[in-house]
Every structure is written in structure tokens, then in C-alpha cells.
Amino acid sequence: MATTADIKNGMCIELDGKTFSIVEFLHVKPGKGPAFVRTKLKNLENGRILDKTFSAGERIEPVRVERRPYQFTYEDDMGAHFMHTETFEEITIDKAMIENADLMTDGQIVEVMFHTDKEMVLSAELPPIVDMEVTYTEPGIKGDTASSNSLKAATVNTGATVKVPLFINTGDKIRVDTRTREYYERIK
């Protein structure tokens, strides 16, 4: 059993029978009244964010989670299928549990988070940066804009649409940030 003094970003706790990850927290010591901890919790089962305030010293139930590397093999109407990179065990994960799943390419390694006590999949995370090929984008015309930070839509090889700078053309290889779905850089 832990208390609110043990809270850290990324820590997983159980609250009302559900598993949450702590996104951010703030210890508050007001001039009048008792101290408390204000937190933002992410429900690992459905991805919703919850604001929760704990009294200082309140007991919380930490959950042991384990991150395991899995390789994306294929997708069908059952979900996304993954294979463990060391044991070759196969699992199926609902695509709703994978943030930005449309940026996932065949053979890509993802980190799958498991609840170790229940041996249950909590979520799957793509690497922060992935390499993509632009399959279609409108051509950018020199002098088309007055500002230097204009963006246009581009379709990548997975079918996802991301915003890219005007100088990116069809066939270019780019890096995309999977957390924000933003263009990161062009690959030479």
C-alpha cells in the first residue's frame, strides 16, 4: 500500500476497480486548510482523462504493470495481431486500445503494457517517432504563402493523413511524431 507522497508521473494505480495511469500531479499546500494532491489520471481501459484530488497522506493502491515488446503482424476484423519478439506468443488487441493505430506499419515493434496480476493487456504504445513514405500530397508552389510555417495535408503509406510543410512531395520519406501526429523531419 502506498500513499499520495509516493505518486509519480507514469505510475499506475487502481481506483474504483479500474486501472489508471498518472499523467500529471501537483502537491498543493494552501495557506489555510490541509494539503492535498491534484492529479490527472488516464483510464487505461478506455483512454479517458479524469481529474481527481486526493487528501495528503491518503492511501492509494499501486498496480504492477509490465511493458513487453511485440511486433505488429497483421490486422483483421478481430483487431490488430501482435507477436512477442522473444517468445513468439501471439496476441490480439482491439485497435481502440492503440493510440494513433493508423500510423502503425507491418513489422513495427510496439510496447504492450500488461497488468501483471491479471495478465491483462492495458494499452499498446507506438514508438515516439516512425518513418513513413508520402503516397500522395498536393504539389507545393514556390511563393504560395507569405509565412514560413504553412502546412498541407499528406497521405502516408499506412493511409493516415498528416500535416507536412509545403516542400514535401509525393514519394518523400518523412518522420512522424506518433504522440502528436505531427511532421518531425524529412529523411534524406
Helices and strands as residue ranges (DSSP letters): E 2-3, G 4-6, E 12-15, E 18-28, E 36-43, E 49-55, E 59-62, E 65-76, E 79-84, E 90-93, G 95-97, G 101-103, E 109-115, E 120-125, E 129-137, E 151-156, E 161-165, E 173-177, E 182-186
